[in-house]
Amino acid sequence: MNSNNAPQPGRVQPQAAPSRGRIKAWGLTAVAAALALAVLAPQWQAHSSENAPAKKGTETAAKVPVHTTTVQERDMPIAVTGMGTVVPIASVTIRTRVDGQLDKVEFREGQDVKAGQVLARLDARTYEAQLQQVLAQKAKDEASLANARVDLQRYTDLIRDEATTRQTLETQKSLVRQLEASVQNDAAQVSLARVNLSFTTIASPISGRVGARLVDPGNIVHAADSNGLLVVNQIDPIALQFTLPQEKFQAVNRAIKSGQTLSVQALDQGSREPLGSGELTLLNNQIDTSTGTITLKARLRNPDHALWPGQAVNARLVLGTRAHALVVPNSVVQRGQDGLFAYVVDAQGKAQMQSIEVSSTEGGYSVIGKGLQAGQRVVSDGQYRLTPGAQVVETGAAANQGKPGAAADSRAGASAQDAGSRSAA
């Protein structure tokens, strides 16, 4: 027996109607897709327009931002630079000249002293006794000499009356001469004793700076000691000894023969800061064949003690002045495969490569011997972005031109975000 609910053959069964919840979900999905399309469509359009190829006839080359300067004409010093070492004008090792005990030290380590200033004292009692001894001997000999002279006068009177012999008179004359020599020797001994006594007070022979104390009070010191008591260096003025390649000898020699005083400047090796200045005092009388250099020495003023013995510095020797030299900053000069060159900006604002020759460099500037003319505009910064014929613009101008566009892009981006937020809401 067949049931009433069983499907009948040949009849099409009707499909079940969608539920109300499913219809609502489809509607929300469609609304979200529409909102997303509304937010992203402007950005896709802008991105597509940026990446789209430009139309023919509207393409323009971007200007390269650079810094430029002009070639100047000025008087420039002719200078050479070498490696140098600061040395004291005078250096004295203070030693004792007599043996004795170091009784007192009258200086501080690192103190500035004047010539003649007492530095140390030795125990002087022994030398004072020796002086008294030779003074007594001199007094004794002087008394004997005086008595001998009286006897000589007596014998001279007696010989006239033939009351004595000629031999006695001659013997007395010889005795007087011997005693006179003894007195002279005593005088020399007195002088020597006084000198030795003065050596117990040790004074500085020069003005300068005292170094470390090498002997402490209480020690026995000897004249034969090699180390000495201390070292005094004269550092104001101070000396600078430096070397130059032998190729510079002729230029230096010609400058010296011209009769002018050649100025020398000491420069710090790191910061290139001037530390002192003075004049050249010595061009050595031979070239060092082992190094191919010539040694020079200068005398520099050093009131602030910016220079110190043993300090390594750069020595700048000025040989003269080059009048009406063409000068550019060092940053203008570039080095390529074919040598030195500079980028010259023409009247149309295009950069062109120009081969140049540099005669010398001084104080951050290069003296151009060939290739440039006074008043030409050259690139001093930004060359790494340049190619020959590129259009250039000053960096400041390029930055000012870029600011309004950047602000507009920022405002457009903010507007798009606000629109998207309102649509999502």
Disulfide bonds with the S-S distance in Angstrom:
none
